[in-house]
Amino acid sequence: MSPFQTYSATEFKAKCLDILDRLATRELIQVKVTKRGKTVAILNPPDEETMTVQNLHGFMRGSVLTPPGLDLTAPVLDEPLSAMHGELAE
């Protein structure tokens, strides 16, 4: 059986729990649900939890380069901030 399946809305309604179980176990990779011959939904199993976290946190990892010797903790202003003296910007 193909990991890609298409069901009419009526078939999907009758077999919904079985289809969801097969998606969860990755027996199915994609399920299309049609109504009157038109696709109304596409179901995919969720990513593995570790992959989801990796994609969410650090998805730009490796995309920024800093020149050698750059100290990211060094001050960037030559003068103190006026807020340090209690002055507010208008």
C-alpha positions in Angstrom: 0.0 0.0 0.0 1.3 3.5 -0.9 2.3 5.8 1.9 0.3 8.5 0.0 -3.5 8.0 0.2 -6.5 9.9 -1.0 -9.9 9.6 0.7 -13.2 11.2 0.0 -14.7 13.1 2.9 -17.2 10.3 3.5 -14.5 7.6 3.5 -12.3 9.8 5.8 -15.2 10.3 8.2 -15.8 6.5 8.4 -12.0 5.6 8.8 -10.7 8.7 10.6 -9.3 7.1 13.7 -7.6 4.3 11.7 -6.1 6.9 9.3 -4.8 9.0 12.2 -3.2 6.0 13.8 -1.5 5.1 10.5 -0.2 8.6 10.3 1.1 8.5 13.8 3.0 5.3 13.2 4.3 6.8 9.9 2.7 4.0 7.8 1.2 6.9 5.9 3.2 10.0 5.0 0.4 12.0 3.5 -3.4 11.8 3.3 -5.5 13.9 1.0 -9.2 14.4 1.8 -11.4 15.3 -1.2 -14.9 16.6 -1.4 -16.6 16.4 -4.8 -13.2 15.6 -6.4 -11.4 18.7 -5.0 -8.8 18.5 -2.3 -10.1 20.1 0.9 -7.4 18.9 3.3 -3.9 17.4 3.4 -2.7 15.6 6.5 0.9 14.8 7.4 2.3 13.2 10.5 3.9 15.7 12.9 7.7 16.0 12.9 9.5 14.1 15.6 9.7 16.1 18.8 13.5 16.5 18.6 13.3 17.7 15.1 10.5 20.2 16.0 12.6 21.6 18.8 15.7 21.8 16.6 13.8 23.6 13.9 12.2 26.1 16.4 15.3 26.8 18.5 18.5 27.6 16.5 17.0 27.4 13.0 19.4 30.1 11.9 22.4 28.4 13.5 25.4 28.8 11.3 23.9 31.7 9.2 25.8 34.5 10.9 29.5 34.9 10.8 31.6 37.1 13.0 35.1 38.3 12.1 37.9 36.7 14.0 38.9 38.8 17.1 35.6 40.6 17.4 34.6 40.9 21.1 30.8 40.8 21.2 30.9 41.8 24.9 32.9 44.9 24.5 31.1 48.3 24.8 30.1 49.9 21.5 29.5 53.4 22.8 32.3 55.9 23.6 30.0 58.0 25.8 27.7 57.0 28.6 24.0 56.8 28.0 22.0 59.7 29.2 19.6 57.3 30.9 22.4 56.4 33.2 22.1 60.0 34.6 18.3 59.9 34.9 17.6 61.7 31.7 14.8 60.5 29.4 14.7 60.9 25.7 11.8 63.0 24.4 
